[in-house]
Structure formats: structure tokens, C-alpha cells
Amino acid sequence: MEKRTVDSGGTTSIPIASIANGLPGRYATALYELAAERQQLDPVLDEASRLAAMIDGSADLRTVLTDRTLDIRDSRRGVAAVLAAEGFSPLMRDFVGVVADNRRLPRLREILAALAAIAAARRGEVVADVVSAHPLTDLQRVQLRSRLTEAGYSKVNIQERVDAALLGGLVVRIGARLYDASLRSRLTRLHHAMKGAA
């Protein structure tokens, strides 16, 4: 059986199987296949993207997902209430319920990222995981996409996350390649250079 791979724009090909490895990949693969079987793949992918953005944008929601001191039943009820209020489909609500029942809510954001990566791989796209200190503006997105195209990544799916600890700049991961242009990284390099010069 031929291995399916994703072309990463002239660098290396990433096997779809490698994206699906690990716990997030297994859950994501299960959701992808269930949604495809029920002919709800596009709506589920849209909902997964929306849920990922909600998690990234809400400290309270992240706390409910990751605080291990909360009773799992309370976390499950809280997340279920949010999903119902936001109009998520029964399939997505049931899936997140299973994730909660298996005590994997702290990994939900990773599962959603793996789902996006699997979907992109099956469409022949490359996923660029972009972490920035502040949300990207529309102009920055256009500039980033232009730079990625220049680097040979023509079909790229940009997944954005915010991490204030970067202080400024951004970090871009495409497959095994990492481009770190964060202010935190620059300050660390400067610190090491100054120590070496002393």
C-alpha cells in the first residue's frame, strides 16, 4: 500500500501517518473519519477551527480545559454548556464529551490542531503553525503568506496561536522546520553572546 504524503513545497514530504501519531493525532483521525463517514466533514472542520479560535481567545475556557483541580464532571458540563450556547453540532459536542470523559480536555487544543493538519495533508496543503506575541493583523497575514510563497510553500494552511511569552515577533513551524523570529529568542541569543564576550 502506497504511503500518502504531504508535499511541503520542495523541501521534504511529511507522511500523513506521522501527523496522526500520538494521542492528539489518534483522536483527530477518529473525528475526521467519523465526520467523513457521516458526510459532515466540512462543517466539522469549520467548527473545529472556530473552537480552536475560542480556546485561543478565552483564558476562562483554557482554565476550564486545563485546570486539573476542577472535577472532571464540572469541566465536562462547563464545556458542554459553552458548545451548546455557541451552536456547535451534536457530533462536535459528543466528540468533546468523549475527550472529557477520557480526561483529555487539557489536550483538546492539540487535538484540534492535529485535525487541521490531517485535513490539510489530505488536501495536499502544508500546515504552518504560527505563534505570535499578539494576534496577527490582516496586513501581517498577507505579508506572511507572501514570504511563505517566496520560500516555496505555495499551498499553505496557516494555523495561528498567540503566546504573550514571546514578547514580540513570531515563530513559524512547517513540518520539521522551525523559523524563530521572536523577541524572546533574540534576547536569549543576545544574552548568550554577551556572556561569551565577558
Secondary structure, 3 states (H helix, E strand, C coil): CCCCEEECCCCCEEEHHHHCCHHHHHHHHHHHHHHHHCCCHHHHHHHHHHHHHHHHHCHHHHHHHHCCCCCHHHHHHHHHHHHHHCCCCHHHHHHHHHHHHCCCHHHHHHHHHHHHHHHHHHCCCEEEEEEECCCCCHHHHHHHHHHHHHCCCCCEEEEEEECHHHCCCEEEEECCEEEECCHHHHHHHHHHHHHHHC
